[in-house]
Amino acid sequence: MIYKAIEKKRLQMFKLAKEYGMTAERTIRCSQELDQMLNDIQHTPSGRSTI
């Protein structure tokens, strides 16, 4: 389930980057949200999400 959310966020980030540029605030914010999701998975036992 979390993997689908990560993929959705990743696609959203690509779309924002294409539309607004890679340095746009909204693109960076989305990238940071994606980073947090990935970090959460890495810090969960067995890579399983608690969500």
N, CA, C and O atoms as CSV, one atom per row, in Angstrom:
chain,resi,resn,atom,element,x,y,z
A,1,MET,N,N,0.823,-1.184,0.000
A,1,MET,CA,C,0.000,0.000,0.000
A,1,MET,C,C,0.875,1.259,0.000
A,1,MET,O,O,0.624,2.188,-0.768
A,2,ILE,N,N,1.883,1.292,0.845
A,2,ILE,CA,C,2.769,2.458,0.897
A,2,ILE,C,C,3.532,2.607,-0.413
A,2,ILE,O,O,3.863,3.718,-0.825
A,3,TYR,N,N,3.809,1.481,-1.064
A,3,TYR,CA,C,4.552,1.547,-2.318
A,3,TYR,C,C,3.733,2.237,-3.409
A,3,TYR,O,O,4.292,2.926,-4.261
A,4,LYS,N,N,2.436,2.058,-3.387
A,4,LYS,CA,C,1.574,2.756,-4.347
A,4,LYS,C,C,1.567,4.250,-4.064
A,4,LYS,O,O,1.565,5.064,-4.987
A,5,ALA,N,N,1.563,4.607,-2.789
A,5,ALA,CA,C,1.599,6.020,-2.410
A,5,ALA,C,C,2.918,6.656,-2.835
A,5,ALA,O,O,2.949,7.801,-3.285
A,6,ILE,N,N,4.002,5.908,-2.690
A,6,ILE,CA,C,5.316,6.404,-3.105
A,6,ILE,C,C,5.345,6.608,-4.617
A,6,ILE,O,O,5.832,7.630,-5.100
A,7,GLU,N,N,4.833,5.653,-5.348
A,7,GLU,CA,C,4.806,5.775,-6.809
A,7,GLU,C,C,3.948,6.960,-7.235
A,7,GLU,O,O,4.308,7.688,-8.161
A,8,LYS,N,N,2.827,7.154,-6.572
A,8,LYS,CA,C,1.952,8.281,-6.886
A,8,LYS,C,C,2.669,9.607,-6.619
A,8,LYS,O,O,2.588,10.534,-7.425
A,9,LYS,N,N,3.366,9.694,-5.494
A,9,LYS,CA,C,4.102,10.910,-5.149
A,9,LYS,C,C,5.230,11.157,-6.143
A,9,LYS,O,O,5.487,12.300,-6.522
A,10,ARG,N,N,5.900,10.097,-6.564
A,10,ARG,CA,C,6.993,10.210,-7.534
A,10,ARG,C,C,6.477,10.755,-8.869
A,10,ARG,O,O,7.089,11.642,-9.464
A,11,LEU,N,N,5.364,10.226,-9.323
A,11,LEU,CA,C,4.773,10.702,-10.575
A,11,LEU,C,C,4.312,12.155,-10.454
A,11,LEU,O,O,4.436,12.940,-11.394
A,12,GLN,N,N,3.783,12.494,-9.289
A,12,GLN,CA,C,3.370,13.872,-9.038
A,12,GLN,C,C,4.580,14.807,-9.113
A,12,GLN,O,O,4.499,15.894,-9.686
A,13,MET,N,N,5.693,14.379,-8.534
A,13,MET,CA,C,6.907,15.182,-8.555
A,13,MET,C,C,7.389,15.394,-9.995
A,13,MET,O,O,7.755,16.508,-10.369
A,14,PHE,N,N,7.388,14.337,-10.795
A,14,PHE,CA,C,7.800,14.462,-12.198
A,14,PHE,C,C,6.900,15.442,-12.948
A,14,PHE,O,O,7.375,16.261,-13.735
A,15,LYS,N,N,5.614,15.349,-12.696
A,15,LYS,CA,C,4.661,16.236,-13.359
A,15,LYS,C,C,4.910,17.694,-12.959
A,15,LYS,O,O,4.891,18.588,-13.805
A,16,LEU,N,N,5.142,17.922,-11.677
A,16,LEU,CA,C,5.423,19.275,-11.208
A,16,LEU,C,C,6.716,19.812,-11.813
A,16,LEU,O,O,6.787,20.972,-12.219
A,17,ALA,N,N,7.732,18.962,-11.868
A,17,ALA,CA,C,9.020,19.379,-12.432
A,17,ALA,C,C,8.871,19.745,-13.904
A,17,ALA,O,O,9.469,20.712,-14.376
A,18,LYS,N,N,8.083,18.977,-14.612
A,18,LYS,CA,C,7.874,19.254,-16.037
A,18,LYS,C,C,7.113,20.563,-16.237
A,18,LYS,O,O,7.413,21.339,-17.144
A,19,GLU,N,N,6.127,20.792,-15.377
A,19,GLU,CA,C,5.281,21.974,-15.534
A,19,GLU,C,C,5.921,23.249,-14.979
A,19,GLU,O,O,5.827,24.311,-15.595
A,20,TYR,N,N,6.572,23.144,-13.813
A,20,TYR,CA,C,7.069,24.337,-13.129
A,20,TYR,C,C,8.592,24.428,-13.049
A,20,TYR,O,O,9.135,25.473,-12.691
A,21,GLY,N,N,9.273,23.346,-13.377
A,21,GLY,CA,C,10.728,23.332,-13.288
A,21,GLY,C,C,11.203,22.623,-12.024
A,21,GLY,O,O,10.476,22.504,-11.038
A,22,MET,N,N,12.432,22.165,-12.088
A,22,MET,CA,C,12.969,21.375,-10.975
A,22,MET,C,C,13.270,22.207,-9.736
A,22,MET,O,O,13.356,21.665,-8.634
A,23,THR,N,N,13.430,23.507,-9.900
A,23,THR,CA,C,13.761,24.341,-8.746
A,23,THR,C,C,12.556,25.088,-8.181
A,23,THR,O,O,12.699,25.903,-7.269
A,24,ALA,N,N,11.380,24.814,-8.718
A,24,ALA,CA,C,10.165,25.452,-8.212
A,24,ALA,C,C,9.877,24.961,-6.795
A,24,ALA,O,O,10.106,23.798,-6.465
A,25,GLU,N,N,9.375,25.863,-5.978
A,25,GLU,CA,C,9.106,25.530,-4.580
A,25,GLU,C,C,8.184,24.320,-4.440
A,25,GLU,O,O,8.420,23.455,-3.596
A,26,ARG,N,N,7.148,24.255,-5.252
A,26,ARG,CA,C,6.200,23.140,-5.138
A,26,ARG,C,C,6.841,21.813,-5.547
A,26,ARG,O,O,6.507,20.766,-4.992
A,27,THR,N,N,7.749,21.852,-6.503
A,27,THR,CA,C,8.459,20.636,-6.906
A,27,THR,C,C,9.381,20.173,-5.788
A,27,THR,O,O,9.437,18.985,-5.471
A,28,ILE,N,N,10.094,21.105,-5.200
A,28,ILE,CA,C,11.007,20.774,-4.104
A,28,ILE,C,C,10.238,20.241,-2.904
A,28,ILE,O,O,10.664,19.278,-2.267
A,29,ARG,N,N,9.110,20.862,-2.596
A,29,ARG,CA,C,8.288,20.404,-1.476
A,29,ARG,C,C,7.814,18.969,-1.710
A,29,ARG,O,O,7.846,18.146,-0.795
A,30,CYS,N,N,7.382,18.676,-2.915
A,30,CYS,CA,C,6.934,17.329,-3.261
A,30,CYS,C,C,8.093,16.342,-3.147
A,30,CYS,O,O,7.920,15.229,-2.650
A,31,SER,N,N,9.266,16.751,-3.604
A,31,SER,CA,C,10.457,15.911,-3.507
A,31,SER,C,C,10.797,15.614,-2.052
A,31,SER,O,O,11.165,14.489,-1.716
A,32,GLN,N,N,10.676,16.606,-1.196
A,32,GLN,CA,C,10.952,16.414,0.226
A,32,GLN,C,C,9.935,15.467,0.864
A,32,GLN,O,O,10.287,14.660,1.725
A,33,GLU,N,N,8.684,15.566,0.442
A,33,GLU,CA,C,7.654,14.652,0.940
A,33,GLU,C,C,7.966,13.218,0.508
A,33,GLU,O,O,7.812,12.277,1.287
A,34,LEU,N,N,8.402,13.068,-0.734
A,34,LEU,CA,C,8.792,11.752,-1.233
A,34,LEU,C,C,9.984,11.219,-0.444
A,34,LEU,O,O,10.004,10.050,-0.058
A,35,ASP,N,N,10.969,12.067,-0.207
A,35,ASP,CA,C,12.132,11.670,0.598
A,35,ASP,C,C,11.700,11.168,1.968
A,35,ASP,O,O,12.210,10.158,2.454
A,36,GLN,N,N,10.761,11.873,2.590
A,36,GLN,CA,C,10.298,11.477,3.918
A,36,GLN,C,C,9.609,10.117,3.864
A,36,GLN,O,O,9.798,9.290,4.756
A,37,MET,N,N,8.822,9.884,2.838
A,37,MET,CA,C,8.151,8.588,2.689
A,37,MET,C,C,9.185,7.469,2.554
A,37,MET,O,O,9.050,6.410,3.168
A,38,LEU,N,N,10.212,7.715,1.749
A,38,LEU,CA,C,11.260,6.705,1.559
A,38,LEU,C,C,12.051,6.484,2.843
A,38,LEU,O,O,12.398,5.350,3.173
A,39,ASN,N,N,12.336,7.560,3.565
A,39,ASN,CA,C,13.039,7.430,4.843
A,39,ASN,C,C,12.215,6.644,5.851
A,39,ASN,O,O,12.756,5.833,6.603
A,40,ASP,N,N,10.918,6.880,5.867
A,40,ASP,CA,C,10.040,6.150,6.784
A,40,ASP,C,C,10.110,4.648,6.524
A,40,ASP,O,O,10.135,3.854,7.464
A,41,ILE,N,N,10.140,4.262,5.256
A,41,ILE,CA,C,10.227,2.840,4.915
A,41,ILE,C,C,11.557,2.258,5.368
A,41,ILE,O,O,11.603,1.145,5.893
A,42,GLN,N,N,12.630,2.999,5.170
A,42,GLN,CA,C,13.954,2.499,5.536
A,42,GLN,C,C,14.099,2.304,7.040
A,42,GLN,O,O,14.880,1.461,7.482
A,43,HIS,N,N,13.368,3.064,7.818
A,43,HIS,CA,C,13.493,2.986,9.269
A,43,HIS,C,C,12.422,2.114,9.913
A,43,HIS,O,O,12.254,2.130,11.132
A,44,THR,N,N,11.707,1.362,9.105
A,44,THR,CA,C,10.688,0.449,9.603
A,44,THR,C,C,11.238,-0.972,9.503
A,44,THR,O,O,11.842,-1.326,8.491
A,45,PRO,N,N,11.041,-1.787,10.531
A,45,PRO,CA,C,11.546,-3.170,10.462
A,45,PRO,C,C,11.091,-3.879,9.190
A,45,PRO,O,O,9.913,-3.834,8.835
A,46,SER,N,N,12.011,-4.523,8.520
A,46,SER,CA,C,11.757,-5.283,7.291
A,46,SER,C,C,11.239,-4.422,6.153
A,46,SER,O,O,10.705,-4.946,5.175
A,47,GLY,N,N,11.388,-3.112,6.264
A,47,GLY,CA,C,10.925,-2.233,5.202
A,47,GLY,C,C,9.422,-2.164,5.091
A,47,GLY,O,O,8.895,-1.677,4.091
A,48,ARG,N,N,8.727,-2.641,6.095
A,48,ARG,CA,C,7.263,-2.623,6.064
A,48,ARG,C,C,6.752,-1.327,6.650
A,48,ARG,O,O,7.300,-0.804,7.620
A,49,SER,N,N,5.724,-0.829,6.063
A,49,SER,CA,C,5.159,0.436,6.489
A,49,SER,C,C,4.274,0.249,7.711
A,49,SER,O,O,3.626,-0.785,7.871
A,50,THR,N,N,4.254,1.259,8.567
A,50,THR,CA,C,3.355,1.240,9.712
A,50,THR,C,C,2.047,1.930,9.365
A,50,THR,O,O,1.141,2.022,10.194
A,51,ILE,N,N,1.958,2.410,8.140
A,51,ILE,CA,C,0.747,3.120,7.696
A,51,ILE,C,C,-0.261,2.117,7.183
A,51,ILE,O,O,-1.352,2.500,6.760
